[in-house]
Amino acid sequence: MKVIAINGSPRKRWNTAQLCQAALEGAAQAGAETELIHLETMKFKGCMSCYACHSKKKYNTTVCYYQDELTETLQKCIAADAIIIGSPIYYGFATGDVRAFMERLMFPIDTYEVDDEGCRPIKLDKVIPTAMIYTMNAGEEHMRNNALGMNEGELRRMFGYSESYFAYDTCQFNDYDLYAANLFNKEHKYARREKQFPIDLDQCRQLGARLVEKAKEAQAGVLKREKLRMPEEFLKTLKR
Ligand SMILES: Cc1cc2nc3c(=O)[nH]c(=O)nc-3n(C[C@H](O)[C@H](O)[C@H](O)COP(=O)(O)O)c2cc1C
């Protein structure tokens, strides 16, 4: 049982990395072998739109055909039993690195086909439970962002299971006095790091352990990928 966490923050020791690490601790306690991968260490691009993975000749490939420093990580993810993706929020979305990684991870297993039941087949046979961990300055009341919900929806469609954890109002600097950032109340931020962040870490440990349970259910055939029927109206607009 292998659980991989992808840290999409350029900072290797800060909020996102620590929460990814905590999720892996939870997974390890539940019996998994774990690996933390920092996207920052690799030079890579997002989907190049080469469409090799959608060509009839290479249709069966499930790993992005374009080769660069991300290739090994993509191979590891497809071979893994569970995947955790951590991202800070940058201007309302996951970071560019995380978006690029997800394009490369998902497009080769996705299809532009429609089956007899009106569903899009996924090339990956197995279910790989996934989770997103987001960290951000904003409080919960400001982060009602549909785009983040879409990440979870697409991961669920592709890999069969997905959940998200949101770590709000994180502490961004060790010393706020060194930065031009009077938008923030530094005492509040230090207090958040002291009081809320340990709770976030614990929640992520539980998330990691939960994913291992989901992976076991997937291996036992209990957790199955739900086939999502595309709405008739949507299908009509595509096929017109
Ligand atoms: C370029 C940039 C853009 C950011 N944009 C947002 C944002 O739109 N909303 C928000 O809540 N936080 C934003 N933040 C703050 C980070 O999401 C937050 O500090 C996060 O916890 C940092 O993760 P890290 O500690 O793992 O690097 C931004 C930070 C940076 C560097």
The ligand as an SDF file (V2000), in Angstrom:
LIG
                    3D

 31 33  0  0  0  0  0  0  0  0999 V2000
    1.4780   34.5870   -5.0760 C   0  0  0  0  0  0  0  0  0  0  0  0
    0.5890   34.3700   -3.8720 C   0  0  0  0  0  0  0  0  0  0  0  0
   -0.7780   34.5330   -3.9920 C   0  0  0  0  0  0  0  0  0  0  0  0
   -1.6310   34.3080   -2.9160 C   0  0  0  0  0  0  0  0  0  0  0  0
   -2.9870   34.4340   -3.0920 N   0  0  0  0  0  0  0  0  0  0  0  0
   -3.8320   34.1420   -2.0740 C   0  0  0  0  0  0  0  0  0  0  0  0
   -5.2520   34.2010   -2.2710 C   0  0  0  0  0  0  0  0  0  0  0  0
   -5.7710   34.5090   -3.3460 O   0  0  0  0  0  0  0  0  0  0  0  0
   -6.0640   33.8970   -1.2200 N   0  0  0  0  0  0  0  0  0  0  0  0
   -5.5420   33.5420   -0.0030 C   0  0  0  0  0  0  0  0  0  0  0  0
   -6.3270   33.2630    0.8870 O   0  0  0  0  0  0  0  0  0  0  0  0
   -4.1930   33.4400    0.2070 N   0  0  0  0  0  0  0  0  0  0  0  0
   -3.3230   33.7330   -0.8040 C   0  0  0  0  0  0  0  0  0  0  0  0
   -1.9630   33.6280   -0.6070 N   0  0  0  0  0  0  0  0  0  0  0  0
   -1.4510   33.1610    0.7080 C   0  0  0  0  0  0  0  0  0  0  0  0
   -1.1400   31.6630    0.7130 C   0  0  0  0  0  0  0  0  0  0  0  0
   -2.1700   30.8880    0.1060 O   0  0  0  0  0  0  0  0  0  0  0  0
   -1.0060   31.1340    2.1600 C   0  0  0  0  0  0  0  0  0  0  0  0
   -0.0820   31.9100    2.8690 O   0  0  0  0  0  0  0  0  0  0  0  0
   -0.5810   29.6690    2.1350 C   0  0  0  0  0  0  0  0  0  0  0  0
   -0.8520   29.0650    3.3900 O   0  0  0  0  0  0  0  0  0  0  0  0
    0.9110   29.5190    1.8190 C   0  0  0  0  0  0  0  0  0  0  0  0
    1.2610   28.1590    1.7900 O   0  0  0  0  0  0  0  0  0  0  0  0
    2.7160   27.6810    2.2200 P   0  0  0  0  0  0  0  0  0  0  0  0
    2.9200   28.1810    3.6190 O   0  0  0  0  0  0  0  0  0  0  0  0
    2.6820   26.1980    2.1570 O   0  0  0  0  0  0  0  0  0  0  0  0
    3.6850   28.2740    1.2400 O   0  0  0  0  0  0  0  0  0  0  0  0
   -1.0780   33.9000   -1.6570 C   0  0  0  0  0  0  0  0  0  0  0  0
    0.3170   33.7510   -1.5340 C   0  0  0  0  0  0  0  0  0  0  0  0
    1.1430   33.9800   -2.6150 C   0  0  0  0  0  0  0  0  0  0  0  0
    2.6420   33.8050   -2.4740 C   0  0  0  0  0  0  0  0  0  0  0  0
  1  2  1  0
  2  3  1  0
  2 30  2  0
  3  4  2  0
  4  5  1  0
  4 28  1  0
  5  6  2  0
  6  7  1  0
  6 13  1  0
  7  8  2  0
  7  9  1  0
  9 10  1  0
 10 11  2  0
 10 12  1  0
 12 13  2  0
 13 14  1  0
 14 15  1  0
 14 28  1  0
 15 16  1  0
 16 17  1  0
 16 18  1  0
 18 19  1  0
 18 20  1  0
 20 21  1  0
 20 22  1  0
 22 23  1  0
 23 24  1  0
 24 25  2  0
 24 26  1  0
 24 27  1  0
 28 29  2  0
 29 30  1  0
 30 31  1  0
M  END
$$$$
